[in-house]
């Protein structure tokens, strides 16, 4: 049976599916948008199916396109990884690493690992896609992810690089002036709280714990945000109480700009990890990066 799709056409298809944009995919591949459109038309004609629904403002996969992406996406990624590994045999390892992470998870590696790593390996490119959703890194085409340990699927290799994570309920002195301090998690219902909403649409419930007792509080308040840094800003502005990872507010607490509430109810969670599939041989670039993360984490624990 004759192969009805060439490698260049499938590569073009994968780039458009990833970016949901012909123009962005063309920039990535270094070709013109008309040339990319021609490649996709040729692929669609050869397969006798439409792969994308295109308007002047959006590009979306059809059902056939989704099916093709699921089947050929991993194979093309493995092929590109193999090519990058061969290219990395010499003295200048190359390749790309695409990572899904929340902003707070990416920040320590950007500050402490990536400067030296990228200086040492100038031909390796790292892309970090910030997302609060717990994405399926394999299905969504990522090489790795960064999340807290308890959120990582069991079929993944996890490289822990952060200390145990604690959340803190914080508010400004201005907000607390004239108000009774909360003594129990239930007292939060009498306060104005700053809520967090995931991109999935779900609202985050505050999970508190003290000496084996736990409380899940669906707080109320005047504001809902989808960014932890903005929640800290809102607390500093006196809007209400925020529930955030304590490393976001360490300096503000020390300076007295924020006050910690219910400190005995702050649970400890396993820290941040870089993770990637255990059942796939990692690309050379990812292997080097994961080792750099391990080395930095080990240096912090010494």
N, C-alpha and C positions, 0 to 999 in steps of 0.2 A: 504494500500500500504506500502510495507516494505521500511524503510529508507535505502538508498544505500550508504551513506557516514557517517562515524563516526566523532565524535567531534575532535579526535586527528588528523585524516587525514585532516579535514578542517582547523584546526589550522596550520598544516604543510603547506598546500596550501597557506594560508594567509601570513605566514611568508616569503615564497619564492617569492610570488607576490610582497611583500613590498620591499624586498632586491634585487630582481632580481638576486639572487645567492643562490645556495643550501648550499654552505659552510657557508655563513654569516647567513642564516636562521638556520642552524644546531647549530651554536654557540649561537644564541639567545635562542633557545629552549633547549639547553643542551643535544643534541643527536648527534650521528655520522652522517656524510653525507650519508653513505650507508643506514642507517636506514631511513633517510628522503627520499631518492630516492625510497626505497621500499614502503613507505607510499603513495607517489604520484603515483607510478605504480599501487598500489592497488586501489587508488581512481579513476584513469583513467580507469582501467579495470571495476570497478563497474559501472561507469557512461557511459562507452563505448564511451568516447571522449578523445582526446588529449588536455591537459590543457596548456602545455608549449612546446615551440620549443627550444630545447637545442643543443648548440654546445660546443666545448671545451672552448670557450671564453665568451659566452653570454647565458642568459636565458631570454626568452620573452614569454608573454602570447599569446596563440592563441585566436581566436575570441570566442571560447567556454570558455576559461579561463577568458577572460575579462567579459563575461556575468556572470559567476559564481561569480567573484569578486564583481561585482556590486550588485548582489542579496544577497550573504551571508556575505560579508564584514561588512556592518553595523550591522547585527544581531550578528555576532561573537564579534564585538567590544562592543555592548551593553551587551552581556553575560559576557564578561570579566570585564566590568565596574561594573556589578552587583556583581560579585564575589569579586572584590576589595572593593566595598562598605561594604559588609558583613565583610570582613577582617579588614576594617577600623573602625568598631564599637567600638573596644577596644581602648586601650590607645596608640597604635602605628599605625596610619593611613598608608596605603600602596597603591601602584599602580604606574602607569607610566603616564606621560604627554608628548605627542609628539606635538611640536610646529613648525610651519613654520614661518620664519622671515627673513628679510634682516639683514645683519650684524649690521648695525647701529641701527636697532630696538631692537636687542637682547642685545646689549652691556649695556644699562642702567640697565636692570634687572639682568644681570650677575654680575654687579658691586654692586648694591645696594639692591636687593631683594633676590636673590637666596642664597647667603652665609648663612644668618640667617634662611631662609626657609628650606634649606636642613639640616642644623644643628638641627632644631626643629623637622623635619620629616625625619629621616634617612632611612626609608623604602620606601620613594617616590623617583622615578627616573624621571628626566627631560631630554628629548632629544630635542635639537633645531636643526632643519635642515635649513641651510642658503640657501636662494634662492631669487633672485631678481624678479622672476616671481610672478604675482598675482595668486597664485594657488587657486583651489577650495579645501578648507580644508576638507570638507566632503567627496568629491569624492576621494581625495588623501590620506585619512586615517589619517588626523591630528585631534587632540583634539582641538587645538586652533591655532591662528595666531597672528602675530604682524605686523600692518601696520598703516599708517596715516589714520585718521578718514574718509576722503573723499573716500578712496579706499575700505572701508569695506561694504559688501552687507547689505541691510537693514534688512534682517532676522537674524541678529546676535546681540548678547549682546556685547557691546563694553565698555571696562574699560579703560578710558583715564589716562595715567600716565606721559605724557610728556608735556612740554610747547608748545605753538604754534611754528611751524617750519618755519624758514626763510631760503631761499637759498641766496647764495652770489656768485658773480662773482669775482674771485680773480686771481692775477698774481704776480709774483715775481718782485722786483725792477729791477733785471737784464733784465727780459723780456721787461719791460716797458721803459727801458733806450733808448732814441732816437726815441720812438714811440709816436704818438699822442694818448692821453687817449680817450676811447670811451665816448661820451656824450649822445648818444641815443642807444637803442637796435639795430638799423640798422647799427650803426658803428661797431658792432661786426663782420659784414661781411668783414671788412677790417683787421681783426686780426686772428691770429692763435689760434684756440680754441681746447680744449681737449674734445672729444665727449664721450658719454656714450651709450653703447649698452646693452639692456636687454637680458637675456638668450633666450627669444622668438625670438630674431633677430631684434627687432624693435630698431631704434635709438631714443634717447630721444631728444625732441625739448625743447629748453630753453623757459620757460613760464615766462615772465616778466610783471609787473603790476605797474601802478603809477596813483593815483588819478582817478580811474575808467577807465583809458586807459590800454589796454593790448597789448602785442606783443608776438607772437610765432615765435621764430627764429630758423631756421634750420642751425646751424653754420657749418663752415668748419674748418679743421685743420689737423695737421700732425699725430694725434694719436687718436685712439678710444680704450676705456677701459671698462671693465665690473665690476669695483670695485672702490668705492668712495675713499678709502684710497690711492689707486694707483693714482687716479686723483689728489689728494692733493700732492703726491710725485712728479708727473709730473709738477705741477705748481711750486713747490718749486725748481725744477731743471731748470726752465726757459723755458720750452717747449711751454707754451702758457697760455691761460686763462681757468680756470676751473669754472664750475657752480656746487656748492656743498652745502649741508646743512651747515649753518654757525657754528654749534657747532663743526664741524670737523676742523675748521680753527681759532677758537677764540684765541688760544695761539700763533699761527703763526702771526695773525694780530697784537696782542699786542706787539710781539717781533720785528715787522717790517720785518719779513721774507716774508710776503705776503701783498699786498695792495688790499683793497676792491674797486671795480669798480661799477659804476651805483648803489650806495646804495639805492637811492630813488626808484629804479625799483624792489626791492626785495619784492616779495609778502609774506604774512603770510598765512600759511596753518594750519588747525587744527592738533594738535600734535599726537604722537604715542598712539596706543591703543592695548591692549590685547583683542581679540575677539573670540567668540565661538558660536555655533548654539543656537538660542533662542528656537527652537522647540524640543530640546532634553534635558533631565535632565542631567546636567553635572556630571561626575564622582566625587567621593569624593575628590580625589587628585586635580582635576582641580578646584573644589569649594574652597578648602583651598588656592590654589595658587592665584586664582583671588582675593580672599579676602586680601591676603598678598600684592598684587599689589595695590589694593584700599587703604589699610592702608598706604603704602609708599607714594602714590600720594597725599593722604590727608595731610600727615605730611609735604610734600613739599609746599603745598599751605597755610598752617597755618602761 
